[in-house]
């Protein structure tokens, strides 16, 4: 979280076991697997104490978005939006 707080243009990703995040050429991340992908979006941080705190102090970040996405969900890395893909049976 410290790294994201200092670089709010970045996006943090966490992958569960047996889960993958495939990134397509259009920068859409697709979640596949039995677990979830955690996405941390710091782009709208309203407050951070990262530059004013003393060493050893806890960090404070306000307005960080977190998504936990499972199989069938995607995340647009440019628009920073999650969406679900409805798969038709067939």
DSSP file (Angstrom, degrees, kcal/mol; ACC not computed):
  #  RESIDUE AA STRUCTURE BP1 BP2  ACC     N-H-->O    O-->H-N    N-H-->O    O-->H-N    TCO  KAPPA ALPHA  PHI   PSI    X-CA   Y-CA   Z-CA
    1    1 A X     >        0   0    0      0, 0.0     4,-2.6     0, 0.0     5,-0.2   0.000 360.0 360.0 360.0 -33.8    0.0    0.0    0.0
    2    2 A X  H  >  +     0   0    0      2,-0.2     4,-1.8     1,-0.2     5,-0.2   0.938 360.0  49.4 -61.7 -45.7    2.9    2.3    0.7
    3    3 A X  H  > S+     0   0    0      1,-0.2     4,-0.8     2,-0.2    -1,-0.2   0.900 113.7  46.0 -61.2 -41.1    4.2    1.9   -2.9
    4    4 A X  H  4 S+     0   0    0      1,-0.2     3,-0.3     2,-0.2     6,-0.2   0.874 109.4  54.9 -70.2 -36.4    0.8    2.5   -4.4
    5    5 A X  H  < S+     0   0    0     -4,-2.6     3,-0.4     1,-0.2    -1,-0.2   0.840 111.8  44.0 -64.2 -32.3    0.3    5.6   -2.1
    6    6 A X  H  < S+     0   0    0     -4,-1.8    -1,-0.2     1,-0.2    -2,-0.2   0.622 124.1  36.7 -85.5 -13.7    3.5    7.0   -3.4
    7    7 A X    ><  +     0   0    0     -4,-0.8     3,-2.3    -3,-0.3    -1,-0.2  -0.558  65.6 168.8-135.4  68.2    2.6    6.1   -7.0
    8    8 A X  T 3  S+     0   0    0     -3,-0.4    37,-0.1     1,-0.3    34,-0.1   0.555  72.4  70.1 -67.1  -5.3   -1.2    6.6   -7.4
    9    9 A X  T 3  S+     0   0    0     33,-0.1    -1,-0.3    -3,-0.1    34,-0.1   0.692  89.7  81.0 -77.8 -18.9   -0.9    6.2  -11.2
   10   10 A X  S <  S-     0   0    0     -3,-2.3    32,-0.7    -6,-0.2     2,-0.4  -0.297  72.2-138.7 -83.6 168.2   -0.1    2.5  -10.7
   11   11 A X  E     -A   41   0A   0     30,-0.1     2,-0.4    31,-0.1    30,-0.2  -0.999  13.7-138.2-128.0 132.4   -2.6   -0.4  -10.0
   12   12 A X  E     -A   40   0A   0     28,-2.6    28,-2.6    -2,-0.4     2,-0.4  -0.729  18.2-166.2 -91.9 139.1   -1.9   -3.1   -7.5
   13   13 A X  E     -A   39   0A   0     -2,-0.4     2,-0.4    26,-0.2    26,-0.2  -0.978   9.0-175.7-126.2 137.8   -2.7   -6.8   -8.3
   14   14 A X  E     -A   38   0A   0     24,-2.2    24,-2.8    -2,-0.4     2,-0.5  -1.000  11.6-155.7-129.6 134.2   -2.9   -9.8   -6.1
   15   15 A X  E     -A   37   0A   0     -2,-0.4    22,-0.2    22,-0.2     2,-0.1  -0.926   6.7-142.4-115.2 129.7   -3.6  -13.3   -7.4
   16   16 A X    >   -     0   0    0     20,-2.0     3,-1.1    -2,-0.5    19,-0.2  -0.392  43.3 -80.0 -75.1 162.9   -5.1  -16.2   -5.5
   17   17 A X  T 3  S+     0   0    0      1,-0.2    -1,-0.1    -2,-0.1    18,-0.1  -0.338 118.1  18.9 -59.9 145.8   -3.8  -19.7   -6.0
   18   18 A X  T 3  S+     0   0    0      1,-0.2    16,-1.8    16,-0.1    17,-0.4   0.787 106.1 109.7  60.4  31.0   -5.2  -21.4   -9.1
   19   19 A X  E <   -C   33   0B   0     -3,-1.1     2,-0.3    14,-0.2    14,-0.2  -0.993  47.0-167.0-137.6 143.3   -6.2  -18.0  -10.6
   20   20 A X  E     -C   32   0B   0     12,-3.2    12,-2.1    -2,-0.3     2,-0.5  -0.920  15.6-149.4-129.1 154.8   -4.8  -16.0  -13.5
   21   21 A X  E     -C   31   0B   0     -2,-0.3     2,-0.5    10,-0.2    10,-0.2  -0.932  18.5-164.8-122.7 103.9   -5.1  -12.4  -14.7
   22   22 A X  E     -C   30   0B   0      8,-2.5     8,-3.4    -2,-0.5     2,-0.6  -0.778   6.4-152.1 -91.0 128.5   -4.8  -12.3  -18.5
   23   23 A X  E     -C   29   0B   0     -2,-0.5     6,-0.2     6,-0.2     2,-0.1  -0.905  10.8-150.9-106.8 117.4   -4.2   -8.9  -20.0
   24   24 A X    >   -     0   0    0      4,-2.5     3,-2.2    -2,-0.6     4,-0.2  -0.306  32.9 -99.8 -79.3 164.7   -5.4   -8.4  -23.5
   25   25 A X  T 3  S+     0   0    0      1,-0.3    -1,-0.1     2,-0.1    -2,-0.0   0.752 123.8  60.3 -57.5 -24.4   -3.9   -6.0  -26.0
   26   26 A X  T 3  S-     0   0    0      2,-0.1    -1,-0.3     1,-0.0    52,-0.2   0.263 121.4-108.0 -87.8  13.5   -6.6   -3.5  -25.3
   27   27 A X  S <  S+     0   0    0     -3,-2.2    50,-2.6     1,-0.2     2,-0.6   0.789  72.6 142.7  65.5  31.3   -5.5   -3.4  -21.6
   28   28 A X  E     - D   0  76B   0     48,-0.2    -4,-2.5    -4,-0.2     2,-0.5  -0.918  42.8-145.3-101.6 123.6   -8.5   -5.4  -20.4
   29   29 A X  E     -CD  23  75B   0     46,-3.1    46,-2.2    -2,-0.6     2,-0.5  -0.766  12.0-158.8 -89.7 127.0   -7.6   -7.8  -17.6
   30   30 A X  E     -CD  22  74B   0     -8,-3.4    -8,-2.5    -2,-0.5     2,-0.5  -0.918   7.9-141.8-110.2 131.5   -9.6  -11.1  -17.6
   31   31 A X  E     +C   21   0B   0     42,-2.5    41,-1.7    -2,-0.5     2,-0.4  -0.800  25.0 171.4 -95.8 128.8   -9.9  -13.2  -14.5
   32   32 A X  E     +C   20   0B   0    -12,-2.1   -12,-3.2    -2,-0.5     2,-0.2  -1.000  33.2  49.1-136.8 133.2   -9.8  -17.0  -14.9
   33   33 A X  E    S-C   19   0B   0     -2,-0.4    38,-0.5   -14,-0.2   -14,-0.2  -0.786  87.6 -67.7 135.3-175.2   -9.7  -19.6  -12.2
   34   34 A X  S    S+     0   0    0    -16,-1.8   -15,-0.2    -2,-0.2    -1,-0.1   0.585 108.7  45.8 -92.1 -11.1  -11.1  -20.8   -8.9
   35   35 A X  S    S-     0   0    0    -17,-0.4    36,-0.6   -19,-0.2     2,-0.3   0.016  87.3 -93.1-106.7-145.4  -10.0  -17.9   -6.7
   36   36 A X  E     - B   0  70A   0     34,-0.2   -20,-2.0   -19,-0.1     2,-0.5  -0.905  13.8-130.9-135.6 164.0  -10.0  -14.2   -7.1
   37   37 A X  E     -AB  15  69A   0     32,-2.9    32,-2.8    -2,-0.3     2,-0.5  -0.971  21.7-146.8-112.5 128.6   -7.8  -11.3   -8.3
   38   38 A X  E     -AB  14  68A   0    -24,-2.8   -24,-2.2    -2,-0.5     2,-0.5  -0.850  13.2-166.9 -96.7 128.1   -7.5   -8.4   -5.9
   39   39 A X  E     -AB  13  67A   0     28,-2.8    28,-2.6    -2,-0.5     2,-0.6  -0.970   3.9-164.3-118.1 125.5   -7.2   -5.0   -7.7
   40   40 A X  E     -AB  12  66A   0    -28,-2.6   -28,-2.6    -2,-0.5     2,-0.6  -0.947   4.4-170.7-112.3 118.2   -6.1   -1.9   -5.7
   41   41 A X  E     +AB  11  65A   0     24,-3.2    24,-2.3    -2,-0.6     3,-0.4  -0.909  13.1 171.7-113.3 105.0   -6.8    1.4   -7.4
   42   42 A X    >   +     0   0    0    -32,-0.7     3,-1.8    -2,-0.6   -34,-0.1   0.286  46.3 110.5 -93.0  11.3   -5.2    4.4   -5.6
   43   43 A X  T 3  S+     0   0    0      1,-0.3    -1,-0.2   -33,-0.1    21,-0.1   0.717  78.6  46.4 -64.4 -21.6   -5.9    6.9   -8.4
   44   44 A X  T 3  S+     0   0    0     -3,-0.4    -1,-0.3    19,-0.3    -2,-0.1   0.085  74.7 154.5-108.2  23.9   -8.5    8.8   -6.3
   45   45 A X    <   -     0   0    0     -3,-1.8    18,-0.2     1,-0.2     3,-0.1  -0.289  21.0-174.6 -54.7 128.7   -6.6    9.1   -3.1
   46   46 A X        +     0   0    0     16,-2.6     2,-0.3     1,-0.3    -1,-0.2   0.719  68.0  15.8 -96.5 -27.7   -7.9   12.2   -1.2
   47   47 A X  E     +F   62   0C   0     15,-0.9    15,-2.2     2,-0.0     2,-0.3  -0.994  58.8 174.2-149.7 141.0   -5.4   12.1    1.7
   48   48 A X  E     -F   61   0C   0     -2,-0.3     3,-0.2    13,-0.2    13,-0.2  -0.988  18.6-166.0-144.1 137.8   -2.0   10.4    2.4
   49   49 A X    >>  +     0   0    0     11,-1.5     4,-1.6    -2,-0.3     3,-1.0   0.203  59.8 112.6-102.3  15.1    0.4   10.9    5.3
   50   50 A X  T 34 S+     0   0    0     10,-0.3    -1,-0.1     1,-0.3   -44,-0.1   0.798  80.6  39.7 -61.4 -31.8    3.2    9.1    3.5
   51   51 A X  T 34 S+     0   0    0     -3,-0.2    -1,-0.3     1,-0.1    -2,-0.1   0.544 120.4  43.4 -96.1  -7.1    5.4   12.2    3.1
   52   52 A X  T <4 S+     0   0    0     -3,-1.0    -2,-0.2     2,-0.1    -1,-0.1   0.495  90.8  97.6-114.4  -6.1    4.7   13.6    6.6
   53   53 A X  S  < S-     0   0    0     -4,-1.6     2,-0.2     1,-0.1     3,-0.1  -0.421  71.0-117.5 -84.6 159.9    4.9   10.6    8.9
   54   54 A X    >   -     0   0    0      1,-0.1     3,-2.4    -2,-0.1    -1,-0.1  -0.597  45.6 -80.9 -89.4 156.2    7.9    9.5   10.9
   55   55 A X  T 3  S+     0   0    0      1,-0.3    -1,-0.1    -2,-0.2     3,-0.1  -0.330 120.4  24.0 -57.2 132.8    9.6    6.2   10.3
   56   56 A X  T 3  S+     0   0    0      1,-0.4    -1,-0.3    -3,-0.1     2,-0.1   0.202  93.0 124.8  94.0 -15.4    7.7    3.5   12.0
   57   57 A X    <   -     0   0    0     -3,-2.4    -1,-0.4     1,-0.1    -4,-0.1  -0.445  67.9-104.6 -73.5 150.9    4.3    5.4   12.0
   58   58 A X        -     0   0    0     -2,-0.1     2,-0.2    -3,-0.1    -1,-0.1  -0.366  36.0-114.0 -70.1 154.5    1.3    3.7   10.4
   59   59 A X        -     0   0    0     -2,-0.1     2,-0.4    -6,-0.1    -1,-0.1  -0.627  21.6-156.4 -91.2 152.8    0.2    4.9    7.0
   60   60 A X        +     0   0    0     -2,-0.2   -11,-1.5     2,-0.0     2,-0.4  -0.987  16.0 170.8-129.4 120.0   -3.1    6.6    6.3
   61   61 A X  E     -F   48   0C   0     -2,-0.4     2,-0.4   -13,-0.2     3,-0.3  -0.999  14.9-157.9-129.0 130.0   -4.6    6.6    2.9
   62   62 A X  E     +F   47   0C   0    -15,-2.2   -16,-2.6    -2,-0.4   -15,-0.9  -0.927  68.3  14.0-114.3 132.6   -8.2    7.8    2.2
   63   63 A X  S    S+     0   0    0     -2,-0.4     2,-0.5     1,-0.2   -19,-0.3   0.933  72.0 158.0  74.7  52.8  -10.3    6.8   -0.8
   64   64 A X        -     0   0    0     -3,-0.3     2,-0.4   -19,-0.1    -1,-0.2  -0.917  33.4-139.1-101.4 129.5   -8.5    3.8   -2.1
   65   65 A X  E     -B   41   0A   0    -24,-2.3   -24,-3.2    -2,-0.5     2,-0.4  -0.740  18.2-170.5 -92.9 136.6  -10.7    1.5   -4.2
   66   66 A X  E     -B   40   0A   0     -2,-0.4     2,-0.4   -26,-0.2   -26,-0.2  -0.993   2.2-171.0-128.1 132.3  -10.4   -2.3   -3.9
   67   67 A X  E     -B   39   0A   0    -28,-2.6   -28,-2.8    -2,-0.4     2,-0.6  -0.962  11.8-161.2-120.4 138.7  -12.0   -4.9   -6.1
   68   68 A X  E     -B   38   0A   0     -2,-0.4     2,-0.4   -30,-0.2   -30,-0.2  -0.937  23.6-173.9-116.1 103.6  -12.1   -8.7   -5.5
   69   69 A X  E     -B   37   0A   0    -32,-2.8   -32,-2.9    -2,-0.6     2,-0.2  -0.805   6.2-165.6-108.0 140.5  -12.9  -10.2   -8.9
   70   70 A X  E >   -B   36   0A   0     -2,-0.4     3,-1.9   -34,-0.2   -39,-0.3  -0.563  45.5 -47.1-113.7 178.5  -13.6  -13.8   -9.7
   71   71 A X  T 3  S+     0   0    0    -36,-0.6   -39,-0.2   -38,-0.5    -1,-0.2  -0.137 125.4  29.9 -47.1 132.1  -13.8  -16.0  -12.9
   72   72 A X  T 3  S+     0   0    0    -41,-1.7    13,-3.0     1,-0.4     2,-0.3   0.319  98.2 105.9  96.4  -7.3  -15.9  -14.3  -15.5
   73   73 A X  E <   - E   0  84B   0     -3,-1.9   -42,-2.5    11,-0.2    -1,-0.4  -0.707  47.5-168.2-102.2 156.9  -15.1  -10.7  -14.4
   74   74 A X  E     -DE  30  83B   0      9,-3.0     9,-2.3    -2,-0.3     2,-0.4  -0.908  11.2-146.4-137.6 167.4  -12.7   -8.3  -16.1
   75   75 A X  E     -DE  29  82B   0    -46,-2.2   -46,-3.1    -2,-0.3     2,-0.8  -0.980  13.5-138.7-140.4 123.7  -11.1   -5.0  -15.3
   76   76 A X  E  >> -DE  28  81B   0      5,-3.0     4,-2.1    -2,-0.4     5,-1.0  -0.736  13.4-162.0 -82.6 110.3  -10.4   -2.2  -17.8
   77   77 A X  T  45S+     0   0    0    -50,-2.6    -1,-0.2    -2,-0.8   -49,-0.1   0.745  87.7  46.5 -68.3 -24.1   -6.9   -0.9  -16.8
   78   78 A X  T  45S+     0   0    0    -51,-0.4    -1,-0.2   -52,-0.2   -51,-0.1   0.906 123.1  31.3 -83.0 -45.8   -7.3    2.3  -18.7
   79   79 A X  T  45S-     0   0    0      2,-0.1    -2,-0.2     0, 0.0    -1,-0.1   0.624 100.0-134.7 -86.5 -14.2  -10.8    3.3  -17.5
   80   80 A X  T  <5 +     0   0    0     -4,-2.1     2,-0.4     1,-0.2    -3,-0.2   0.941  57.5 135.5  57.6  52.2  -10.3    1.5  -14.1
   81   81 A X  E   < -E   76   0B   0     -5,-1.0    -5,-3.0     2,-0.0     2,-0.3  -0.991  47.5-141.2-133.6 138.6  -13.7   -0.2  -14.2
   82   82 A X  E     +E   75   0B   0     -2,-0.4     2,-0.3    -7,-0.2    -7,-0.2  -0.687  24.1 174.0 -93.2 149.8  -14.8   -3.7  -13.4
   83   83 A X  E     -E   74   0B   0     -9,-2.3    -9,-3.0    -2,-0.3     2,-0.4  -0.987  25.7-126.0-152.4 157.0  -17.4   -5.6  -15.5
   84   84 A X  E     -E   73   0B   0     -2,-0.3     2,-0.7   -11,-0.2   -11,-0.2  -0.870  17.0-139.0-107.6 137.0  -18.9   -9.0  -15.7
   85   85 A X        -     0   0    0    -13,-3.0     2,-0.8    -2,-0.4    -2,-0.0  -0.855  12.4-147.1 -96.5 117.8  -19.0  -11.1  -18.8
   86   86 A X        -     0   0    0     -2,-0.7     2,-0.6     1,-0.0   -14,-0.0  -0.758  13.7-154.9 -84.7 114.7  -22.3  -12.9  -19.3
   87   87 A X        -     0   0    0     -2,-0.8     2,-0.3     1,-0.0     3,-0.0  -0.807   8.7-138.7 -94.8 123.0  -21.5  -16.2  -21.1
   88   88 A X        -     0   0    0     -2,-0.6     2,-0.0     1,-0.1    -2,-0.0  -0.605  24.1-112.8 -79.0 137.6  -24.4  -17.6  -23.0
   89   89 A X              0   0    0     -2,-0.3    -1,-0.1     1,-0.2     0, 0.0  -0.360 360.0 360.0 -65.2 149.0  -24.8  -21.4  -22.7
   90   90 A X              0   0    0     -3,-0.0    -1,-0.2    -2,-0.0    -2,-0.0   0.410 360.0 360.0 165.6 360.0  -24.2  -23.2  -25.9
